[in-house]
Amino acid sequence: MGRDGRPVPVVAESWYIAQDGRSLRIRLRPNVKFHDGTAATSAIIGQIVQSQLPHLLGSAFADVEGIRAVSETEVEIAQKRASPFLVESLDIPIAKPGAADIGTGPFSAVRGPNSIEMTANEAYYQGRPSIQRIVMRGYPTVRAAWADMLRGKVDMLYEVGLDALDSLQGSSKVSIYTFTRSRPYVIVLNMRRPVFRSAEVRRGLNLAIDRPRLIREALYNHGTPADGPVWPHHWAYKQTFSAFQFDPSSAAKSLKGHVAFTCIFPEGALYERLALGVQQALAAVGVKMDVEAVPLTDLSDRVRKRGDFDAVLFDAQLGPNLFRPYQWFHSNGPSNYGAFSSPTVDAALDTIRYAIDDGEYASQVLAFQQAIIEDPPAIFLAWGDRAQAVSRRFEVPVEPGRDVIGGLRLAKLAPEQRASRN
């Protein structure tokens, strides 16, 4: 998906919709191969789409009538009812059936005991990468990785800790890149708990949060307030949308000092800072929120499988399109872990799901934002930034607002490095 929420061709070369709107034809690039040399035919791609769409679409998969290869390079997805969500759901990983590590990308990966080694795919359909080999390994702390980078042992840090970012900006040996992630930090509220059944209470919890302050103190001023569920760079988003405000006086009146719950979050310093910041803000309006760090595997089991939580803080995939919020906040959404249900929210999302043109789609994006403001399923906090560091020994073309990883296939040694090797 593009930064504006529009789909971008990758393995697909193009696509078009039949005049009746009920048939999506996807034309594949003719020269795509898997890392083992197998051709990525329309039959195989159709099989991959068929295996992934039911989980991704959830109840919306009922719109799909069938998936078939209609030629060596074309896949047809027939729909019972036309839906833009179908195209928006197709940003799926392409891996050879039965071989999850064999893909079609510019690098093939081999997993070792302590690292992952990636080698250039000589047959990559957009051209062989300039970099021949990449070794990826983990570090116990960002500072340990940064120290090795300064010693010339590491060429890139996938994620630079926000707490260390300001001190690294002045280095002459690295370039720092930041981008806003389409996964905002939110606290999903479990509607199975009586304390959250009142929309007035949930609105009050959102009114209690000073988002710019939280970003300054917990994210070191690297983020954007999440003033609603819509990705702020989406083509249909407008600055005039209704938004969550900071109004502690109104929050205290709505909450009446009778709200208490526990918020769990993944272990990690960033999540802890966010949780403590929210805890402090809610305490100021009479809410008692206990916080509990939980190992990620345990948290996933409690939230996804058992529903055993009051509230959970994590980064939820809500952008860059509207299909993602549908997964989280529609009553039948596959990621609706808080058992949220709102007829108004469902109506807006369903209209987007079946929008006949951009005008209808955009009008319902506005309606969806407004419905969430009035009946929030979560406490919306911030769209956080990710910072990445790349040694200046390399040139990496970076699209503004995007992950550096997307440009790695085009990375090359800086001119002075190439000259010294010659």
ZATOR-517356 format. One record per residue (C-alpha): x, y, z. Coordinates in pm, whole numbers, plus 50000, padded with zeros to 5 digits. Each point is the difference from the previous one (the first is absolute). Last residue first. Example, Ala and Ser with C-alpha at 12.3 -4.5 7.8 and 13.67 -1.06 7.14 Angstrom:
c1 = 51367&c2 = 49894&c3 = 50714
c1 = 49863&c2 = 49656&c3 = 50066
This chain:
c1 = 53894&c2 = 50033&c3 = 49249
c1 = 49900&c2 = 49926&c3 = 50358
c1 = 50093&c2 = 50353&c3 = 50109
c1 = 49791&c2 = 50146&c3 = 49716
c1 = 49695&c2 = 49794&c3 = 50093
c1 = 50027&c2 = 50122&c3 = 50360
c1 = 50035&c2 = 50361&c3 = 49885
c1 = 49692&c2 = 49963&c3 = 49780
c1 = 49781&c2 = 49858&c3 = 50282
c1 = 49947&c2 = 49625&c3 = 49980
c1 = 49663&c2 = 49894&c3 = 49870
c1 = 49641&c2 = 49967&c3 = 50116
c1 = 49737&c2 = 49934&c3 = 49730
c1 = 49880&c2 = 49668&c3 = 50150
c1 = 50005&c2 = 50170&c3 = 50338
c1 = 49742&c2 = 50263&c3 = 49906
c1 = 49692&c2 = 49848&c3 = 50166
c1 = 50203&c2 = 49922&c3 = 50312
c1 = 50040&c2 = 50374&c3 = 50058
c1 = 49635&c2 = 50008&c3 = 50114
c1 = 49791&c2 = 50276&c3 = 49844
c1 = 49908&c2 = 50362&c3 = 50072
c1 = 50214&c2 = 50141&c3 = 49723
c1 = 50117&c2 = 49725&c3 = 49760
c1 = 50353&c2 = 49904&c3 = 50097
c1 = 50271&c2 = 49935&c3 = 49743
c1 = 50280&c2 = 49835&c3 = 50198
c1 = 50359&c2 = 50116&c3 = 49948
c1 = 50252&c2 = 49809&c3 = 50203
c1 = 50323&c2 = 50080&c3 = 50183
c1 = 49787&c2 = 50262&c3 = 50171
c1 = 49890&c2 = 49729&c3 = 50241
c1 = 49624&c2 = 49973&c3 = 50029
c1 = 49790&c2 = 50081&c3 = 50308
c1 = 49627&c2 = 49948&c3 = 50045
c1 = 49742&c2 = 50191&c3 = 50203
c1 = 49640&c2 = 49886&c3 = 50038
c1 = 49737&c2 = 50258&c3 = 50082
c1 = 49685&c2 = 49935&c3 = 50201
c1 = 49640&c2 = 50067&c3 = 49902
c1 = 49872&c2 = 50095&c3 = 50343
c1 = 49747&c2 = 49935&c3 = 50277
c1 = 49650&c2 = 49872&c3 = 49920
c1 = 49819&c2 = 49855&c3 = 50301
c1 = 49792&c2 = 49720&c3 = 49853
c1 = 49656&c2 = 49899&c3 = 49871
c1 = 49885&c2 = 50364&c3 = 49976
c1 = 49629&c2 = 50082&c3 = 49963
c1 = 49968&c2 = 50370&c3 = 49917
c1 = 50350&c2 = 50045&c3 = 49857
c1 = 49967&c2 = 49661&c3 = 49827
c1 = 49677&c2 = 50107&c3 = 49827
c1 = 50157&c2 = 50328&c3 = 49884
c1 = 50298&c2 = 49824&c3 = 49843
c1 = 49768&c2 = 49751&c3 = 49828
c1 = 49776&c2 = 50276&c3 = 49863
c1 = 50303&c2 = 50184&c3 = 49856
c1 = 50123&c2 = 49677&c3 = 49841
c1 = 49639&c2 = 49962&c3 = 49880
c1 = 50013&c2 = 50315&c3 = 49792
c1 = 50336&c2 = 49895&c3 = 49856
c1 = 49874&c2 = 49662&c3 = 49874
c1 = 49688&c2 = 50153&c3 = 49848
c1 = 50210&c2 = 50250&c3 = 49808
c1 = 50269&c2 = 49749&c3 = 49906
c1 = 49749&c2 = 49778&c3 = 49820
c1 = 49755&c2 = 49713&c3 = 50047
c1 = 50066&c2 = 49958&c3 = 50372
c1 = 49922&c2 = 49646&c3 = 50115
c1 = 50254&c2 = 49966&c3 = 50282
c1 = 49978&c2 = 50373&c3 = 50067
c1 = 49626&c2 = 49956&c3 = 50059
c1 = 50071&c2 = 49702&c3 = 50224
c1 = 50250&c2 = 50203&c3 = 50200
c1 = 49750&c2 = 50283&c3 = 50056
c1 = 49718&c2 = 49761&c3 = 50096
c1 = 50222&c2 = 49799&c3 = 50233
c1 = 50108&c2 = 50315&c3 = 50183
c1 = 49638&c2 = 50109&c3 = 50042
c1 = 49881&c2 = 49653&c3 = 50106
c1 = 50277&c2 = 49984&c3 = 50262
c1 = 50158&c2 = 49678&c3 = 50125
c1 = 50336&c2 = 49953&c3 = 50168
c1 = 50099&c2 = 49647&c3 = 50101
c1 = 50339&c2 = 50132&c3 = 50121
c1 = 50195&c2 = 49763&c3 = 49776
c1 = 49838&c2 = 50132&c3 = 49681
c1 = 50287&c2 = 49872&c3 = 49784
c1 = 49788&c2 = 49780&c3 = 49767
c1 = 49738&c2 = 50277&c3 = 49963
c1 = 49638&c2 = 49895&c3 = 50053
c1 = 49907&c2 = 50291&c3 = 50229
c1 = 50209&c2 = 50228&c3 = 49780
c1 = 50277&c2 = 50157&c3 = 50206
c1 = 50324&c2 = 49815&c3 = 49936
c1 = 49971&c2 = 49848&c3 = 49652
c1 = 49803&c2 = 50301&c3 = 49876
c1 = 50276&c2 = 50224&c3 = 50134
c1 = 50237&c2 = 49820&c3 = 49756
c1 = 49768&c2 = 50013&c3 = 49696
c1 = 49998&c2 = 50377&c3 = 50037
c1 = 50349&c2 = 50049&c3 = 49857
c1 = 50348&c2 = 50089&c3 = 50132
c1 = 49939&c2 = 49917&c3 = 50268
c1 = 49843&c2 = 49856&c3 = 50316
c1 = 50258&c2 = 49728&c3 = 50078
c1 = 49986&c2 = 50011&c3 = 50380
c1 = 50296&c2 = 50094&c3 = 50218
c1 = 49945&c2 = 49865&c3 = 50349
c1 = 49830&c2 = 50079&c3 = 50330
c1 = 49747&c2 = 49750&c3 = 50132
c1 = 49692&c2 = 50058&c3 = 50213
c1 = 49798&c2 = 49784&c3 = 50237
c1 = 50158&c2 = 49671&c3 = 49898
c1 = 49923&c2 = 49630&c3 = 49954
c1 = 49855&c2 = 49995&c3 = 49648
c1 = 50120&c2 = 49640&c3 = 49981
c1 = 50153&c2 = 49956&c3 = 49656
c1 = 50103&c2 = 50339&c3 = 49866
c1 = 50049&c2 = 50197&c3 = 50321
c1 = 50125&c2 = 49747&c3 = 50255
c1 = 50198&c2 = 49794&c3 = 49747
c1 = 50156&c2 = 50306&c3 = 49840
c1 = 50097&c2 = 50139&c3 = 50339
c1 = 50161&c2 = 49672&c3 = 50101
c1 = 50211&c2 = 49993&c3 = 49683
c1 = 50096&c2 = 50366&c3 = 50043
c1 = 50113&c2 = 49969&c3 = 50360
c1 = 49768&c2 = 50209&c3 = 50223
c1 = 50058&c2 = 50339&c3 = 50162
c1 = 49718&c2 = 50092&c3 = 50240
c1 = 49844&c2 = 50340&c3 = 50063
c1 = 49731&c2 = 50096&c3 = 50252
c1 = 49758&c2 = 50270&c3 = 49886
c1 = 49815&c2 = 50181&c3 = 50277
c1 = 49797&c2 = 50282&c3 = 49848
c1 = 49942&c2 = 50322&c3 = 50196
c1 = 50064&c2 = 50260&c3 = 49732
c1 = 50370&c2 = 50052&c3 = 50083
c1 = 50039&c2 = 49623&c3 = 50040
c1 = 49911&c2 = 49968&c3 = 49632
c1 = 50292&c2 = 50220&c3 = 49891
c1 = 50245&c2 = 49821&c3 = 50230
c1 = 49895&c2 = 49656&c3 = 49878
c1 = 50022&c2 = 50120&c3 = 49641
c1 = 50360&c2 = 50110&c3 = 50052
c1 = 50079&c2 = 49677&c3 = 50187
c1 = 49867&c2 = 49792&c3 = 49712
c1 = 50190&c2 = 50203&c3 = 49739
c1 = 50327&c2 = 49977&c3 = 50191
c1 = 49948&c2 = 49626&c3 = 50051
c1 = 49927&c2 = 49947&c3 = 49632
c1 = 50327&c2 = 50173&c3 = 49910
c1 = 50205&c2 = 49813&c3 = 50260
c1 = 49893&c2 = 49653&c3 = 49892
c1 = 49779&c2 = 49714&c3 = 50117
c1 = 49675&c2 = 49995&c3 = 49806
c1 = 49702&c2 = 50176&c3 = 50166
c1 = 49725&c2 = 49921&c3 = 50249
c1 = 49758&c2 = 50263&c3 = 50128
c1 = 49815&c2 = 49932&c3 = 50321
c1 = 49667&c2 = 50166&c3 = 50088
c1 = 49835&c2 = 50255&c3 = 50226
c1 = 49725&c2 = 50252&c3 = 49924
c1 = 49783&c2 = 50152&c3 = 50272
c1 = 50134&c2 = 50358&c3 = 50014
c1 = 49702&c2 = 50154&c3 = 49821
c1 = 50138&c2 = 49895&c3 = 49659
c1 = 49797&c2 = 50243&c3 = 49789
c1 = 50049&c2 = 50294&c3 = 50238
c1 = 50373&c2 = 49931&c3 = 50030
c1 = 50035&c2 = 49983&c3 = 49622
c1 = 49817&c2 = 50331&c3 = 49956
c1 = 50256&c2 = 50168&c3 = 50226
c1 = 50290&c2 = 49810&c3 = 49842
c1 = 49924&c2 = 50131&c3 = 49651
c1 = 50262&c2 = 49889&c3 = 49748
c1 = 49820&c2 = 49959&c3 = 49668
c1 = 49926&c2 = 49696&c3 = 49785
c1 = 49942&c2 = 50105&c3 = 49641
c1 = 49725&c2 = 50104&c3 = 49762
c1 = 50134&c2 = 50020&c3 = 49646
c1 = 50094&c2 = 50346&c3 = 49870
c1 = 50360&c2 = 49898&c3 = 49931
c1 = 49869&c2 = 49768&c3 = 49731
c1 = 50067&c2 = 49631&c3 = 49940
c1 = 49882&c2 = 49854&c3 = 49668
c1 = 50348&c2 = 49951&c3 = 49847
c1 = 50129&c2 = 49836&c3 = 50317
c1 = 50292&c2 = 50186&c3 = 50158
c1 = 49825&c2 = 50048&c3 = 50336
c1 = 49929&c2 = 49625&c3 = 50037
c1 = 49641&c2 = 49989&c3 = 50127
c1 = 49925&c2 = 49870&c3 = 50352
c1 = 49979&c2 = 50334&c3 = 50182
c1 = 50213&c2 = 50275&c3 = 50153
c1 = 50309&c2 = 49782&c3 = 49996
c1 = 50248&c2 = 50275&c3 = 50087
c1 = 50312&c2 = 49988&c3 = 49782
c1 = 50335&c2 = 49854&c3 = 50108
c1 = 50360&c2 = 50065&c3 = 50096
c1 = 49992&c2 = 50248&c3 = 50288
c1 = 50207&c2 = 49776&c3 = 50228
c1 = 49738&c2 = 49725&c3 = 49961
c1 = 49895&c2 = 49979&c3 = 50366
c1 = 50042&c2 = 50361&c3 = 50113
c1 = 49946&c2 = 50205&c3 = 49687
c1 = 49747&c2 = 49760&c3 = 49848
c1 = 49802&c2 = 49985&c3 = 50324
c1 = 50001&c2 = 50380&c3 = 50015
c1 = 49871&c2 = 50026&c3 = 49642
c1 = 49731&c2 = 49739&c3 = 50083
c1 = 49857&c2 = 50161&c3 = 50314
c1 = 49772&c2 = 49709&c3 = 50086
c1 = 49700&c2 = 50051&c3 = 50229
c1 = 49752&c2 = 50056&c3 = 49716
c1 = 50072&c2 = 49645&c3 = 49876
c1 = 49903&c2 = 49848&c3 = 50335
c1 = 49689&c2 = 50217&c3 = 50009
c1 = 49889&c2 = 49875&c3 = 49660
c1 = 50031&c2 = 49643&c3 = 50128
c1 = 49796&c2 = 50084&c3 = 50309
c1 = 49729&c2 = 50170&c3 = 49792
c1 = 49991&c2 = 49699&c3 = 49766
c1 = 49895&c2 = 49791&c3 = 50300
c1 = 50085&c2 = 49629&c3 = 49974
c1 = 50355&c2 = 50056&c3 = 50116
c1 = 49968&c2 = 49929&c3 = 50375
c1 = 49780&c2 = 49697&c3 = 49930
c1 = 50295&c2 = 49803&c3 = 49854
c1 = 49909&c2 = 49805&c3 = 49686
c1 = 50058&c2 = 50324&c3 = 49812
c1 = 50376&c2 = 49949&c3 = 50036
c1 = 50171&c2 = 50333&c3 = 49935
c1 = 50281&c2 = 50027&c3 = 49744
c1 = 50270&c2 = 50242&c3 = 50115
c1 = 50148&c2 = 50152&c3 = 49687
c1 = 50346&c2 = 50066&c3 = 49861
c1 = 49963&c2 = 50072&c3 = 49630
c1 = 50114&c2 = 49760&c3 = 49726
c1 = 50036&c2 = 50196&c3 = 49676
c1 = 50355&c2 = 50085&c3 = 50101
c1 = 50135&c2 = 50352&c3 = 49969
c1 = 50341&c2 = 50013&c3 = 49837
c1 = 50350&c2 = 50082&c3 = 50114
c1 = 50336&c2 = 49976&c3 = 49825
c1 = 50339&c2 = 50056&c3 = 50161
c1 = 50318&c2 = 50006&c3 = 49790
c1 = 50315&c2 = 49865&c3 = 50155
c1 = 50371&c2 = 50074&c3 = 50036
c1 = 49991&c2 = 50378&c3 = 50055
c1 = 49795&c2 = 49959&c3 = 50319
c1 = 49789&c2 = 50302&c3 = 50097
c1 = 49664&c2 = 49823&c3 = 50014
c1 = 50124&c2 = 49731&c3 = 50237
c1 = 49938&c2 = 50180&c3 = 50331
c1 = 49647&c2 = 50091&c3 = 49891
c1 = 49918&c2 = 49638&c3 = 49916
c1 = 50105&c2 = 49831&c3 = 50323
c1 = 49662&c2 = 50009&c3 = 50175
c1 = 49824&c2 = 49926&c3 = 49671
c1 = 50182&c2 = 49668&c3 = 49980
c1 = 50140&c2 = 49950&c3 = 49651
c1 = 49820&c2 = 49733&c3 = 49801
c1 = 50129&c2 = 49814&c3 = 49697
c1 = 50356&c2 = 50098&c3 = 50084
c1 = 50221&c2 = 49994&c3 = 49692
c1 = 50364&c2 = 49952&c3 = 49906
c1 = 50125&c2 = 49809&c3 = 50305
c1 = 50361&c2 = 49909&c3 = 50079
c1 = 50140&c2 = 50344&c3 = 49915
c1 = 50097&c2 = 50083&c3 = 50355
c1 = 49728&c2 = 50268&c3 = 50016
c1 = 49749&c2 = 49734&c3 = 49893
c1 = 50125&c2 = 49766&c3 = 50272
c1 = 49930&c2 = 50267&c3 = 50261
c1 = 49653&c2 = 50056&c3 = 49853
c1 = 49921&c2 = 49630&c3 = 50031
c1 = 50099&c2 = 50002&c3 = 50367
c1 = 49801&c2 = 50321&c3 = 50054
c1 = 49691&c2 = 49848&c3 = 49841
c1 = 50006&c2 = 49722&c3 = 50259
c1 = 50019&c2 = 49619&c3 = 50005
c1 = 50097&c2 = 49993&c3 = 49632
c1 = 49844&c2 = 49804&c3 = 49715
c1 = 50149&c2 = 49890&c3 = 49674
c1 = 49944&c2 = 50060&c3 = 49631
c1 = 50267&c2 = 49915&c3 = 49744
c1 = 49957&c2 = 50151&c3 = 49654
c1 = 50172&c2 = 49872&c3 = 49687
c1 = 50040&c2 = 50104&c3 = 49635
c1 = 49895&c2 = 50365&c3 = 50019
c1 = 49933&c2 = 50143&c3 = 49655
c1 = 49671&c2 = 49811&c3 = 49976
c1 = 49929&c2 = 49802&c3 = 49679
c1 = 49726&c2 = 50153&c3 = 49788
c1 = 49630&c2 = 50063&c3 = 50040
c1 = 49905&c2 = 49634&c3 = 49942
c1 = 50260&c2 = 49864&c3 = 50239
c1 = 50195&c2 = 49724&c3 = 49824
c1 = 50332&c2 = 50052&c3 = 50179
c1 = 49824&c2 = 50014&c3 = 50337
c1 = 50260&c2 = 50162&c3 = 50222
c1 = 50085&c2 = 49817&c3 = 50320
c1 = 49845&c2 = 50037&c3 = 50345
c1 = 50156&c2 = 49852&c3 = 50312
c1 = 49791&c2 = 49980&c3 = 50315
c1 = 50179&c2 = 49991&c3 = 50332
c1 = 50069&c2 = 49812&c3 = 50322
c1 = 49923&c2 = 49634&c3 = 49921
c1 = 49986&c2 = 50057&c3 = 49623
c1 = 49702&c2 = 50084&c3 = 49777
c1 = 50054&c2 = 50016&c3 = 49626
c1 = 49824&c2 = 50280&c3 = 49814
c1 = 49954&c2 = 50081&c3 = 49633
c1 = 50033&c2 = 50361&c3 = 49891
c1 = 49827&c2 = 50204&c3 = 49728
c1 = 49659&c2 = 49849&c3 = 50081
c1 = 49817&c2 = 49701&c3 = 49852
c1 = 49965&c2 = 49782&c3 = 50309
c1 = 50135&c2 = 49674&c3 = 50138
c1 = 50012&c2 = 50016&c3 = 50381
c1 = 49637&c2 = 49883&c3 = 50045
c1 = 50046&c2 = 49683&c3 = 49793
c1 = 49673&c2 = 49800&c3 = 49982
c1 = 49848&c2 = 50241&c3 = 49749
c1 = 50270&c2 = 50234&c3 = 49869
c1 = 49989&c2 = 50330&c3 = 50187
c1 = 49838&c2 = 50323&c3 = 49880
c1 = 49926&c2 = 50224&c3 = 50296
c1 = 49662&c2 = 50174&c3 = 49978
c1 = 49921&c2 = 50355&c3 = 49899
c1 = 49678&c2 = 49868&c3 = 49844
c1 = 49756&c2 = 50122&c3 = 50265
c1 = 49954&c2 = 50347&c3 = 49849
c1 = 49901&c2 = 49845&c3 = 49666
c1 = 49720&c2 = 49803&c3 = 50167
c1 = 49907&c2 = 50288&c3 = 50227
c1 = 49886&c2 = 50194&c3 = 49692
c1 = 49692&c2 = 49773&c3 = 49994
c1 = 49780&c2 = 49872&c3 = 49718
c1 = 49732&c2 = 49752&c3 = 50105
c1 = 49998&c2 = 49628&c3 = 49930
c1 = 50359&c2 = 50045&c3 = 49898
c1 = 50214&c2 = 49812&c3 = 49748
c1 = 50375&c2 = 50014&c3 = 50048
c1 = 50179&c2 = 49943&c3 = 49670
c1 = 50371&c2 = 49926&c3 = 49975
c1 = 50194&c2 = 50080&c3 = 49684
c1 = 50352&c2 = 49912&c3 = 49883
c1 = 49975&c2 = 49641&c3 = 49877
c1 = 49632&c2 = 50052&c3 = 49921
c1 = 49664&c2 = 50000&c3 = 50182
c1 = 50141&c2 = 49886&c3 = 50336
c1 = 49715&c2 = 49970&c3 = 50247
c1 = 49854&c2 = 50150&c3 = 50318
c1 = 49631&c2 = 49968&c3 = 50089
c1 = 49689&c2 = 50170&c3 = 50135
c1 = 50166&c2 = 50248&c3 = 50237
c1 = 49759&c2 = 50230&c3 = 50189
c1 = 49973&c2 = 49744&c3 = 50282
c1 = 50369&c2 = 50073&c3 = 50060
c1 = 49871&c2 = 50310&c3 = 50180
c1 = 49934&c2 = 49780&c3 = 50304
c1 = 50373&c2 = 49973&c3 = 50059
c1 = 50182&c2 = 50182&c3 = 49721
c1 = 50354&c2 = 49911&c3 = 50105
c1 = 49924&c2 = 49645&c3 = 50115
c1 = 49796&c2 = 49911&c3 = 49690
c1 = 50247&c2 = 50182&c3 = 49771
c1 = 50313&c2 = 49803&c3 = 50084
c1 = 49955&c2 = 49652&c3 = 49848
c1 = 49813&c2 = 50117&c3 = 49689
c1 = 50260&c2 = 50270&c3 = 49934
c1 = 50281&c2 = 49742&c3 = 50018
c1 = 49813&c2 = 49759&c3 = 49770
c1 = 49934&c2 = 50281&c3 = 49751
c1 = 50371&c2 = 50083&c3 = 50006
c1 = 50078&c2 = 49637&c3 = 49922
c1 = 49755&c2 = 49979&c3 = 49709
c1 = 50104&c2 = 50344&c3 = 49872
c1 = 50354&c2 = 49875&c3 = 49971
c1 = 50287&c2 = 50095&c3 = 50226
c1 = 50258&c2 = 49803&c3 = 49800
c1 = 50213&c2 = 49767&c3 = 50211
c1 = 50366&c2 = 50107&c3 = 50012
c1 = 50061&c2 = 49916&c3 = 50368
c1 = 49970&c2 = 50368&c3 = 50097
c1 = 49653&c2 = 50017&c3 = 49846
c1 = 49969&c2 = 50141&c3 = 49652
c1 = 49831&c2 = 50306&c3 = 49851
c1 = 50051&c2 = 50050&c3 = 49623
c1 = 49646&c2 = 50064&c3 = 49874
c1 = 49899&c2 = 50268&c3 = 50250
c1 = 49652&c2 = 49904&c3 = 50112
c1 = 49671&c2 = 50138&c3 = 49865
c1 = 49731&c2 = 50007&c3 = 50266
c1 = 49639&c2 = 49989&c3 = 49879
c1 = 49733&c2 = 50100&c3 = 50253
c1 = 49650&c2 = 49889&c3 = 49906
c1 = 49681&c2 = 50131&c3 = 50154
c1 = 50015&c2 = 50366&c3 = 49901
c1 = 49749&c2 = 49952&c3 = 49715
c1 = 50248&c2 = 50168&c3 = 49767
c1 = 50277&c2 = 49761&c3 = 50099
c1 = 50268&c2 = 50123&c3 = 50236
c1 = 50363&c2 = 50050&c3 = 49900
c1 = 50339&c2 = 49900&c3 = 50126
c1 = 50363&c2 = 50076&c3 = 49926
c1 = 50350&c2 = 49854&c3 = 50015
c1 = 49929&c2 = 49789&c3 = 50307
c1 = 50317&c2 = 49883&c3 = 50172
c1 = 50032&c2 = 50363&c3 = 50111
c1 = 49716&c2 = 50232&c3 = 49895
c1 = 49904&c2 = 50276&c3 = 50249
c1 = 49663&c2 = 50017&c3 = 50179
c1 = 49883&c2 = 50344&c3 = 50120
c1 = 50016&c2 = 50064&c3 = 50375
c1 = 50182&c2 = 50335&c3 = 49969
c1 = 50334&c2 = 49849&c3 = 50107
c1 = 49962&c2 = 49745&c3 = 49723
c1 = 49882&c2 = 49650&c3 = 50078
